[in-house]
């Protein structure tokens, strides 16, 4: 009878967990690479480039305003103090303004707090940029839904800009996009990588819950887009009927 108890069970379990995690990471990285090369991945990259160009444009506009303010300050100070002092003060003002603009510029990827505080017209765009940055490690079905959500947010952006920010519709859309969507993704990301494909008591994995939640949010955004579009069509129909009642058919003369 051997006295060797064999390798401890916890060490075996830990080794299996590490191996599973490494395999999962390698698989998800390969899936992410294939996704980037796909038409959907290229479209997502295009949207990210557009968002980056917009951020750079806003930054340049603010820097131009800072330069104009410094020049105006130099012109005023030149009337009050010697020219050299006026120049030094205006340059100092320019440096201070530029530093404030650069340090207070929004980050490349907005955080959850930035989404919650975003103005309604820019909420869909900010959410699209945030969602694109969350792709790494997601299962393939979730990546497809992320692409669909990105297109859905692009369609929704102009309609959100036309809403009254105080309306119930605007509030529900803000909750869905800025609260519930980040909560779903961050809740999934908090699960250890090796446990994301482990089935729970309900028979689903964390990956399954992520995919199901993204699908529900996509369906809700589709419904909201359709309703807002129907409202615009109803408005056009009302305007057309008004014109029909106001003008006759014989030459556009008022009735």
C-alpha positions in Angstrom: 0.0 0.0 0.0 1.5 3.3 -1.1 1.9 6.2 1.3 2.0 8.8 -1.5 -1.2 10.8 -1.3 -0.7 12.1 -4.9 -0.9 15.7 -6.0 -3.2 17.9 -3.9 -6.6 18.3 -5.4 -6.6 22.1 -5.0 -3.5 22.4 -7.1 -5.0 20.3 -9.8 -8.1 22.4 -9.8 -6.1 25.6 -9.9 -4.0 24.3 -12.8 -7.1 23.4 -14.7 -8.6 26.8 -14.1 -5.4 28.6 -15.3 -5.3 26.4 -18.4 -8.9 27.0 -19.1 -8.4 30.8 -18.7 -5.4 30.8 -21.0 -7.3 28.8 -23.7 -10.3 31.2 -23.4 -8.1 34.3 -23.7 -6.4 32.8 -26.8 -9.7 31.9 -28.4 -11.3 35.3 -27.7 -8.2 37.1 -29.1 -8.4 35.0 -32.3 -12.1 35.7 -32.6 -11.5 39.4 -32.1 -8.9 39.4 -34.8 -11.2 37.7 -37.3 -13.9 40.1 -36.3 -11.7 43.1 -37.0 -11.0 41.7 -40.5 -14.7 41.2 -41.3 -16.9 43.8 -42.9 -18.6 44.5 -39.6 -15.2 45.1 -38.0 -14.1 47.5 -40.7 -17.3 49.4 -40.3 -16.7 49.6 -36.6 -13.2 50.9 -37.2 -14.6 53.5 -39.5 -17.0 54.7 -36.9 -14.1 54.9 -34.4 -12.1 57.0 -36.8 -15.0 59.4 -37.3 -15.5 59.8 -33.6 -11.7 60.4 -33.2 -11.8 63.1 -35.9 -14.8 64.8 -34.2 -12.9 64.9 -30.9 -9.8 66.3 -32.6 -12.0 68.9 -34.4 -13.6 70.0 -31.1 -10.1 70.3 -29.5 -8.7 72.4 -32.3 -11.7 74.8 -32.2 -11.2 75.3 -28.5 -7.5 76.0 -29.0 -8.3 78.5 -31.7 -10.7 80.3 -29.4 -7.9 80.3 -26.8 -5.5 81.9 -29.2 -8.0 84.6 -30.2 -8.7 85.3 -26.5 -4.9 85.7 -25.9 -4.5 88.0 -28.9 -7.4 90.2 -27.7 -5.8 90.3 -24.2 -2.5 91.3 -25.8 -4.2 94.1 -27.7 -5.9 95.5 -24.6 -2.8 95.1 -22.3 -0.6 96.8 -24.9 -2.6 100.0 -24.3 -2.1 99.8 -20.6 1.4 98.4 -20.0 4.7 98.3 -22.0 4.5 96.0 -25.1 7.0 93.5 -23.7 5.0 93.0 -20.5 1.8 92.7 -22.6 3.3 90.1 -24.8 4.5 88.0 -21.8 1.1 88.2 -20.1 -0.7 87.2 -23.3 1.6 84.3 -23.9 1.1 83.2 -20.3 -2.6 83.4 -20.7 -2.4 81.3 -23.9 -0.4 78.6 -22.1 -2.8 78.5 -19.2 -5.9 78.3 -21.5 -4.2 75.6 -23.7 -3.3 73.6 -20.6 -6.8 73.8 -19.3 -8.3 72.8 -22.6 -6.0 69.8 -23.1 -6.3 68.5 -19.5 -10.1 68.9 -19.4 -10.6 67.3 -22.9 -12.9 64.3 -22.8 -11.0 61.0 -22.8 -10.7 58.8 -25.9 -13.3 56.4 -24.5 -16.0 58.0 -22.4 -16.5 56.4 -19.0 -19.8 55.3 -17.4 -20.0 58.7 -15.6 -19.5 60.5 -18.9 -22.4 58.6 -20.4 -24.7 59.4 -17.6 -23.9 63.1 -17.9 -23.8 63.3 -21.7 -26.3 65.7 -23.4 -29.1 63.9 -25.2 -28.0 64.9 -28.7 -24.6 63.3 -28.2 -25.6 60.4 -26.0 -25.9 57.9 -28.8 -22.5 58.8 -30.2 -20.8 58.6 -26.8 -22.5 55.2 -26.1 -21.3 53.9 -29.5 -17.7 54.8 -28.8 -17.9 53.3 -25.3 -19.5 50.1 -26.5 -16.9 49.7 -29.3 -14.2 49.8 -26.6 -15.8 46.9 -24.7 -15.5 44.3 -27.5 -12.3 42.6 -26.3 -13.0 39.2 -24.8 -16.7 39.1 -25.8 -18.1 35.9 -27.4 -18.8 36.0 -31.1 -22.6 36.3 -30.7 -22.1 39.3 -28.5 -19.8 40.9 -31.0 -22.4 40.6 -33.7 -24.9 42.2 -31.4 -22.4 45.0 -30.5 -22.1 45.7 -34.3 -25.9 45.8 -34.6 -26.2 48.1 -31.5 -23.6 50.4 -33.0 -25.6 50.8 -36.2 -28.8 51.2 -34.2 -27.2 54.0 -32.1 -26.1 55.7 -35.3 -29.7 55.7 -36.6 -31.0 56.8 -33.2 -28.7 59.8 -32.8 -30.6 62.4 -34.8 -33.9 61.4 -33.3 -32.6 61.7 -29.8 -31.4 65.2 -30.6 -34.9 66.2 -31.6 -36.4 65.0 -28.3 -37.3 67.2 -25.3 -34.7 66.2 -22.7 -37.5 66.4 -20.0 -39.9 64.0 -21.8 -40.5 60.5 -20.5 -39.2 59.0 -23.8 -35.9 60.9 -23.4 -35.6 59.7 -19.8 -36.3 56.1 -20.7 -33.8 56.2 -23.5 -31.1 57.7 -21.3 -31.7 55.0 -18.7 -31.4 52.3 -21.3 -28.3 53.6 -23.0 -26.4 55.2 -20.2 -27.3 53.0 -17.2 -28.6 49.6 -18.1 -26.2 48.9 -21.1 -23.1 49.8 -19.1 -24.3 47.8 -16.1 -24.9 44.7 -18.2 -21.4 44.8 -19.8 -19.5 45.8 -16.7 -21.3 43.1 -14.7 -20.2 40.5 -17.3 -16.7 41.8 -17.3 -16.4 41.5 -13.5 -16.8 37.7 -13.9 -13.4 35.9 -14.0 -12.5 34.9 -17.5 -12.4 31.2 -16.7 -15.9 31.3 -15.3 -17.6 33.1 -18.2 -18.5 29.8 -19.8 -19.4 27.9 -16.6 -23.1 27.0 -16.4 -25.0 28.3 -13.3 -28.1 26.8 -11.7 -30.3 28.2 -14.4 -28.4 26.4 -17.1 -26.9 29.6 -18.5 -23.4 30.9 -18.6 -22.3 34.5 -18.0 -21.7 34.7 -21.7 -25.3 33.6 -22.3 -26.6 36.3 -20.0 -24.5 38.9 -21.8 -25.8 37.9 -25.2 -29.4 37.7 -24.0 -29.1 41.1 -22.4 -27.6 42.7 -25.5 -30.3 41.2 -27.6 -33.0 42.6 -25.4 -31.4 46.1 -25.5 -31.0 45.9 -29.3 -34.7 45.0 -29.6 -35.7 47.9 -27.4 -33.6 50.3 -29.3 -35.2 49.0 -32.6 -38.6 49.5 -31.1 -37.8 53.0 -30.0 -36.3 53.9 -33.4 -39.4 52.7 -35.1 -41.7 54.7 -32.8 -39.7 57.9 -33.1 -39.6 57.4 -36.9 -43.4 56.8 -36.9 -43.8 60.1 -35.0 -41.8 61.9 -37.6 -43.9 60.4 -40.4 -47.1 61.3 -38.6 -45.8 64.9 -38.3 -45.1 65.0 -42.1 -48.6 63.6 -42.8 -50.2 66.3 -40.6 -48.2 69.0 -42.3 -49.2 67.7 -45.7 -52.9 67.6 -44.7 -52.6 71.1 -43.4 -51.2 72.3 -46.7 -54.0 70.5 -48.6 -56.6 72.3 -46.5 -54.9 75.6 -46.8 -54.3 75.7 -50.5 -56.5 74.7 -53.4 -55.5 72.4 -56.2 -55.6 75.0 -58.9 -52.4 77.0 -58.5 -51.4 77.2 -54.9 -53.8 80.0 -53.9 -55.0 80.2 -50.3 -58.6 79.1 -49.8 
